[in-house]
């Protein structure tokens, strides 16, 4: 059973009474908009989004909420921004920091807009909200009051679960300084039931202004520390289902602390947890948008939505996702997609219950696209990536020849999509082995061919000449090349490297038979004549 269906069964059993009542199950995820959002954050988006889709498929009322956390303080400055301009804003709530482009409402909105765009492109449809609005509307007032009144219990929970100690008298709230507007620098020293006394002090990444004052912590004038705030959201938002990354879900981690605070201080049962593993790029956990290929926008631009969803959803939540845009991950992901497509269309044709692979294929598509899924020809992405580098070749003609029949509209649409993304991949992350330049003159390296290699090339020349002037079938030529290699007993590496060097000035390339079949016949003959002389 596909993992999301299994989770759907667990959720349906756990919440059967609420489901029967018709009340919606509340699913929630969030992201702090402190910079360009890395691709790893899409795993939580996709996980919660797919659970929502599974429940809707079962006619279970649910609401998927996604929080843009715009109330956390700016504690670092993205490398792409001028540090001198933004240093004065360190420690202030993100929603009070100006947008880098001067157009968005604030710093958080600037980065949130891009991420929201990606989420929608992938076909997930959460209801977005900003946590600053929840604070300003007074919805956190009750939990803030409870946290302040039970500060001792919260300190005890921190120590017992995570081993983290808070000083005697510590209060779980940070007010916004009335003088400098910073929130990370304020330390609450007392609470009289209505107001908090505080002092604005230096912290490791920014300076406080030294102001001492007294202010109400309600209606958006303060925020809770994040573990306390997480527990508060469980209660205030009324969350039923919310997963968390592995680092938060370990023993003694933030999730365990938040759940204890939720139960013991706020008297609220925490939501159903779905712990999920990291999203690694080239073997490294994604933690910030550093370097090429790490942002959600960059990865979403590299694939059509169904391939991004496949990348995010094919593995169970407890398994790490490994992704390297500069390796062969991109063509291999397309190959996986094609394999799953074959299983789906086969199951549909025979009326069989969908296998896990077929079910994955169905769910990797946006709900709006699923009714239109129909069998069509899927050319290998790696083949398209080679063809787009050969401007004299008609890609549609080559694919039609491979298909063996006329192309239908869905075939052409698929070709155009793969051509678009192949060009994008080749321009950005494709490794050298997938890129080639057809040499207009015989490369100098051909002078070093052995007598055996030249004899083999002459055999290839004779074969192609004998085929006549008509179109050359790539598969037939591929078979012929292997026949020549076997008949001669030449080392395969010596044989194929001579072919590739003759045309590409490199010892490797695409499948040789297919590659030669799409080149102009006169050009191939002249080049083989020169290389075998």
C-alpha positions in Angstrom: 0.0 0.0 0.0 1.3 3.4 -0.9 2.5 5.3 2.2 0.1 8.1 1.9 -2.9 5.8 1.7 -1.6 3.9 4.8 -1.3 7.2 6.7 -4.8 8.1 5.5 -6.1 4.9 7.1 -4.4 5.7 10.4 -5.8 9.3 10.4 -9.3 8.1 9.4 -9.2 5.6 12.4 -7.8 8.1 14.9 -10.3 10.9 14.0 -13.3 8.8 13.2 -15.6 10.6 15.7 -14.6 14.1 14.4 -15.0 12.9 10.8 -18.4 11.6 11.6 -19.4 14.9 13.0 -18.6 16.6 9.7 -16.1 19.0 11.3 -13.0 19.6 9.2 -9.7 18.0 10.1 -7.1 20.8 10.4 -3.8 20.1 8.7 -1.0 22.6 9.2 2.5 23.4 8.0 4.6 26.5 8.2 7.7 28.3 7.0 9.6 31.3 8.5 10.1 33.7 5.6 13.6 34.9 6.6 15.1 34.5 3.2 14.8 32.6 -0.1 13.1 29.3 0.9 15.3 26.2 0.3 13.9 23.2 -1.5 13.9 21.1 1.6 10.9 23.0 2.9 8.9 21.7 0.0 8.9 18.2 1.6 6.7 19.3 4.4 4.5 21.2 1.9 4.1 18.1 -0.3 3.6 15.7 2.7 0.8 17.7 4.2 -0.7 18.6 0.8 -0.9 15.0 -0.3 -2.5 13.9 3.0 -5.1 16.6 2.4 -5.7 15.3 -1.1 -6.0 11.7 0.1 -8.6 12.8 2.7 -10.5 14.8 0.1 -10.5 11.8 -2.2 -12.2 9.9 0.6 -14.8 12.7 1.1 -13.3 13.5 4.5 -13.8 17.2 5.3 -10.4 18.8 5.9 -8.6 22.2 5.8 -4.9 22.5 4.9 -3.5 25.7 6.6 0.0 27.0 5.7 1.5 29.6 8.0 3.9 32.2 6.8 5.8 33.0 10.0 6.5 36.7 9.6 6.8 37.4 13.3 10.2 35.8 14.1 13.1 38.2 14.5 15.6 38.8 11.7 18.6 36.9 13.1 20.8 36.8 10.0 21.1 38.6 6.7 21.0 36.6 3.4 24.3 36.8 1.5 22.6 38.4 -1.5 21.7 41.5 0.5 23.7 44.5 1.5 24.7 43.9 5.1 25.1 47.5 6.0 21.5 48.3 4.9 20.0 45.5 6.9 22.1 45.4 10.1 19.9 48.0 11.8 17.0 45.6 11.4 18.6 42.6 13.1 16.4 41.5 16.0 13.2 43.1 14.7 10.1 41.1 13.6 10.4 40.2 9.9 7.1 41.9 9.1 8.6 45.2 10.2 11.7 44.9 8.0 11.6 46.6 4.5 11.3 44.4 1.4 14.5 44.0 -0.6 12.7 45.2 -3.8 10.8 48.0 -2.2 7.6 46.6 -3.6 6.4 43.8 -1.3 4.7 44.8 1.9 7.7 43.7 4.0 10.8 41.5 4.1 8.8 38.4 4.9 6.3 39.0 2.2 9.0 39.4 -0.4 10.3 35.9 0.2 6.9 34.4 0.9 5.5 35.5 -2.4 8.1 33.4 -4.3 7.5 30.3 -2.1 3.7 30.6 -2.3 4.0 30.8 -6.1 6.0 27.5 -6.1 3.4 25.8 -3.9 0.6 26.8 -6.1 2.4 25.7 -9.3 2.9 22.2 -7.8 -0.9 21.9 -7.4 -1.1 22.2 -3.6 -3.9 24.5 -2.3 -3.4 25.4 1.3 -5.1 28.4 2.9 -2.2 30.8 3.7 -2.2 33.0 6.8 0.4 35.2 8.6 1.1 34.5 12.2 1.5 38.2 12.9 -2.2 38.6 12.2 -3.1 35.9 14.7 -1.1 37.7 17.3 -2.6 41.1 16.5 -6.1 39.8 16.5 -5.6 38.7 20.1 -6.0 34.9 19.4 -2.8 34.2 21.3 -3.7 36.3 24.4 -5.0 33.4 26.4 -2.0 31.1 25.8 0.4 34.0 26.5 -1.4 34.5 29.8 -1.2 30.8 30.6 2.5 30.7 29.7 3.4 33.6 31.9 1.3 32.2 34.8 3.0 28.8 34.4 6.5 29.8 33.6 7.9 27.6 36.3 6.2 24.5 34.8 7.6 25.4 31.4 11.1 25.8 32.8 10.7 22.4 34.3 9.6 20.8 31.0 12.6 22.3 29.2 15.0 20.8 31.7 13.4 17.4 32.1 12.9 16.8 28.3 15.7 18.6 26.6 18.1 19.2 29.4 17.9 22.9 28.7 17.9 25.1 31.8 16.3 28.5 32.2 17.2 30.8 35.0 14.9 31.2 38.0 12.5 34.0 37.2 12.7 33.5 33.4 9.5 34.3 31.7 8.5 32.8 28.3 7.8 35.9 26.3 9.6 38.5 24.3 7.9 41.9 24.0 8.6 44.3 21.2 10.8 47.1 22.6 8.8 50.4 22.6 12.0 52.3 21.7 14.0 50.3 19.1 11.3 47.9 17.8 13.4 44.8 18.4 12.0 41.6 19.9 14.9 39.3 20.2 16.7 41.7 22.6 14.0 42.1 25.2 14.1 40.1 28.5 10.9 40.0 30.6 11.7 40.5 34.3 8.2 40.4 35.9 4.5 40.0 35.1 1.7 41.5 37.2 -1.2 39.8 35.4 -1.6 42.6 32.9 1.8 44.0 32.0 5.4 42.8 31.6 8.4 44.7 32.8 11.4 44.3 30.5 14.8 45.5 29.6 16.3 45.6 26.1 19.8 44.0 26.2 22.5 42.9 23.7 22.3 39.4 22.2 25.0 37.6 20.1 23.9 38.9 16.7 22.6 42.4 17.5 22.6 45.1 20.2 19.7 46.1 22.4 19.0 49.8 23.1 19.1 49.5 27.0 15.5 50.7 27.3 13.6 49.6 30.4 9.8 49.7 30.4 6.5 48.1 31.1 4.0 47.0 28.5 1.1 44.6 27.9 2.2 41.5 26.1 -1.1 41.0 24.4 -2.6 41.9 20.9 0.6 41.6 19.0 3.0 43.5 21.3 5.0 40.3 22.2 5.8 36.8 20.9 6.3 33.5 22.6 9.6 31.5 22.4 9.3 29.2 19.5 8.8 25.9 21.3 6.2 27.5 23.5 4.7 29.2 20.5 4.5 25.8 18.6 2.5 24.4 21.5 0.4 27.5 21.5 -0.4 27.0 17.8 -1.6 23.5 18.5 -4.3 24.9 20.7 -5.1 28.3 19.1 -5.3 27.0 15.5 -6.9 23.7 16.6 -4.5 21.5 14.7 -5.3 17.8 14.1 -2.4 16.8 11.8 1.0 18.3 11.7 4.3 16.5 10.8 7.8 17.7 11.7 11.3 17.2 10.4 13.4 14.4 11.9 15.6 16.9 13.8 12.6 18.2 15.7 11.0 14.8 16.2 13.8 13.0 18.0 13.8 12.2 21.7 14.3 15.4 23.7 13.7 17.5 20.5 11.5 20.5 20.0 8.4 18.5 19.1 8.5 16.6 22.4 9.0 19.8 24.4 6.1 21.4 22.5 3.8 18.4 23.1 4.5 18.4 26.8 3.8 22.2 27.1 0.6 21.6 25.1 -0.7 18.9 27.4 0.6 20.2 30.8 0.2 24.0 30.4 -2.4 24.5 27.7 -4.4 21.3 28.4 -4.6 20.5 24.7 -3.9 17.2 23.0 -1.1 17.7 20.4 -1.8 16.9 16.7 -1.0 13.6 14.9 2.7 13.7 14.0 4.3 12.5 10.8 8.0 12.7 11.3 9.9 13.1 8.0 13.5 12.8 7.0 15.8 15.4 5.4 16.1 16.5 1.8 19.7 16.3 0.9 21.5 17.9 -2.0 24.6 16.1 -3.1 24.6 14.3 0.3 24.2 17.4 2.5 21.2 18.4 4.5 19.5 21.5 3.2 19.7 24.1 5.9 19.9 27.4 4.0 19.7 28.8 0.4 23.4 28.6 -0.3 24.7 27.8 -3.7 23.1 26.8 -6.9 20.1 24.5 -7.0 19.2 24.8 -3.4 16.1 27.1 -3.5 12.6 25.8 -4.0 12.2 28.2 -7.0 15.3 26.8 -8.7 14.2 23.2 -8.4 10.6 24.0 -9.5 12.1 25.6 -12.6 14.1 22.5 -13.4 11.1 20.2 -13.8 7.4 20.2 -14.7 5.2 20.1 -11.6 4.6 16.3 -11.8 8.3 15.6 -11.7 8.8 17.8 -8.7 6.0 16.1 -6.9 7.5 12.7 -7.8 10.8 13.8 -6.4 9.1 14.9 -3.1 6.6 12.1 -2.8 7.9 8.8 -4.1 9.8 8.0 -0.9 8.2 7.3 2.4 8.5 10.2 4.9 11.0 8.3 7.0 13.5 8.0 4.1 16.0 10.6 3.1 15.6 12.3 -0.3 18.9 12.6 -2.2 19.1 15.1 -5.0 22.0 16.3 -7.1 21.0 18.5 -10.0 24.6 18.4 -11.3 24.6 14.6 -11.5 22.4 12.2 -13.5 19.4 12.6 -11.1 17.4 14.6 -13.6 17.4 12.0 -16.5 17.0 9.2 -14.0 14.0 10.9 -12.4 12.4 11.1 -15.9 13.2 7.4 -16.4 11.4 6.7 -13.1 8.4 8.7 -14.2 8.3 6.8 -17.5 8.4 3.5 -15.7 5.6 4.5 -13.3 3.6 5.8 -16.3 3.9 2.4 -18.0 2.6 0.6 -14.9 -0.3 3.1 -14.5 -1.5 2.8 -18.1 -1.1 -0.9 -18.0 -3.2 -1.2 -14.8 -5.9 1.1 -16.3 -6.0 -0.9 -19.6 -6.5 -4.2 -17.8 -8.8 -2.8 -15.1 -6.5 -4.0 -12.4 -6.3 -2.3 -9.0 -3.5 0.2 -9.1 -0.1 -1.1 -7.9 1.9 1.2 -5.6 3.9 2.4 -8.6 0.8 3.2 -10.6 -0.8 4.8 -7.6 2.3 7.0 -7.2 2.1 8.0 -10.8 -1.6 9.0 -10.3 -0.9 11.1 -7.2 2.2 12.8 -8.5 0.0 14.7 -10.8 -2.0 17.7 -9.7 -5.6 16.8 -8.8 -6.9 19.0 -11.7 -4.7 17.0 -14.2 -5.6 13.5 -13.0 -8.8 13.1 -15.0 -6.9 13.9 -18.2 -4.2 11.2 -17.8 -4.1 9.1 -20.9 -1.5 6.8 -22.6 1.0 8.5 -24.9 4.5 8.1 -26.1 7.3 9.1 -23.7 10.7 9.7 -25.3 13.6 9.2 -23.0 14.7 12.6 -21.5 18.3 11.8 -22.1 17.6 11.3 -25.8 15.8 14.6 -26.0 18.7 16.2 -24.2 21.0 15.0 -26.9 18.7 15.9 -29.8 18.3 19.6 -28.7 22.0 20.0 -29.1 21.7 19.1 -32.8 20.0 22.0 -34.5 19.8 20.3 -37.9 17.7 17.5 -36.5 13.9 17.5 -36.3 13.1 16.3 -32.8 9.5 15.4 -33.7 10.6 13.4 -36.7 13.1 11.4 -34.7 10.6 10.7 -32.0 8.0 9.7 -34.5 10.5 7.3 -36.1 11.2 5.8 -32.7 7.5 5.5 -31.9 6.9 3.8 -35.3 3.6 5.7 -35.9 2.2 9.2 -36.3 2.4 11.4 -33.2 -0.8 12.5 -31.5 -1.3 15.8 -29.8 -0.3 14.4 -26.4 2.9 13.1 -27.8 3.8 16.5 -29.2 2.9 18.2 -26.0 5.2 15.8 -24.1 8.1 16.4 -26.6 7.8 20.1 -26.2 7.8 19.9 -22.4 10.9 17.6 -22.4 12.7 19.8 -24.9 12.0 22.9 -22.8 13.3 21.3 -19.6 16.2 19.6 -21.3 17.5 22.9 -22.6 17.1 24.4 -19.1 19.0 21.5 -17.5 21.8 21.7 -20.1 22.1 25.4 -19.5 22.4 25.0 -15.8 23.4 21.7 -14.1 23.9 19.0 -16.7 27.3 17.2 -16.3 29.8 17.1 -19.1 28.8 13.6 -20.1 25.4 14.9 -21.3 26.8 17.9 -23.2 28.6 17.7 -26.6 29.5 19.9 -29.5 29.7 18.3 -33.0 33.1 19.0 -34.3 33.2 20.7 -37.8 36.7 19.3 -38.5 38.4 16.1 -37.6 39.8 16.5 -34.1 43.6 16.3 -33.6 43.2 13.4 -31.2 42.2 11.2 -34.2 45.8 11.2 -35.3 46.6 8.9 -32.4 44.1 6.1 -33.5 45.7 2.7 -33.8 45.6 0.7 -37.0 42.9 -1.5 -35.4 40.7 1.5 -34.6 41.1 2.9 -38.1 40.2 -0.5 -39.6 37.1 -0.6 -37.4 36.1 2.9 -38.5 36.5 1.8 -42.1 34.1 -1.1 -41.4 31.6 1.4 -40.0 32.0 3.5 -43.1 31.4 0.5 -45.4 28.2 -0.3 -43.4 26.7 3.1 -43.6 27.6 3.5 -47.3 25.9 0.2 -48.0 22.7 1.3 -46.3 22.0 3.7 -49.2 20.5 7.2 -49.2 17.3 6.5 -47.2 16.7 7.2 -43.5 19.0 5.2 -41.2 17.3 3.3 -38.4 19.1 4.0 -35.1 18.4 0.6 -33.6 19.5 -1.2 -36.7 22.7 0.8 -36.9 23.3 0.2 -33.2 23.1 -3.5 -33.8 25.4 -3.3 -36.8 28.1 -1.5 -34.8 28.0 -4.2 -32.1 28.3 -6.8 -34.9 31.4 -5.1 -36.2 32.9 -4.9 -32.8 32.3 -8.5 -32.1 33.5 -9.7 -35.5 36.7 -7.8 -35.1 37.2 -8.7 -31.5 38.3 -5.2 -30.8 38.2 -3.8 -27.2 34.7 -2.1 -26.9 36.3 1.0 -25.3 38.8 1.4 -28.2 36.0 0.9 -30.7 33.5 3.4 -29.3 36.0 6.0 -28.2 37.3 6.2 -31.8 33.8 6.9 -33.0 33.1 9.5 -30.4 36.5 11.3 -30.7 36.0 11.4 -34.5 32.7 13.4 -34.1 32.8 15.0 -30.6 36.5 15.1 -29.7 35.7 13.2 -26.5 35.8 9.5 -25.7 32.2 9.1 -24.8 28.7 10.2 -25.9 25.2 9.1 -26.6 24.3 5.7 -28.0 26.5 5.5 -31.0 24.1 3.9 -33.5 21.3 6.3 -32.7 23.8 9.2 -32.7 25.2 8.5 -36.1 21.7 7.8 -37.5 20.5 11.4 -36.9 23.6 13.1 -38.5 23.6 14.0 -42.1 24.7 11.0 -44.1 27.3 12.9 -46.3 28.8 14.5 -43.2 29.2 11.1 -41.5 30.8 9.5 -44.6 33.3 12.3 -45.0 34.2 12.2 -41.3 34.7 8.5 -41.3 36.8 8.6 -44.4 39.1 11.2 -42.8 39.3 9.3 -39.5 40.0 6.0 -41.0 42.7 7.2 -43.5 
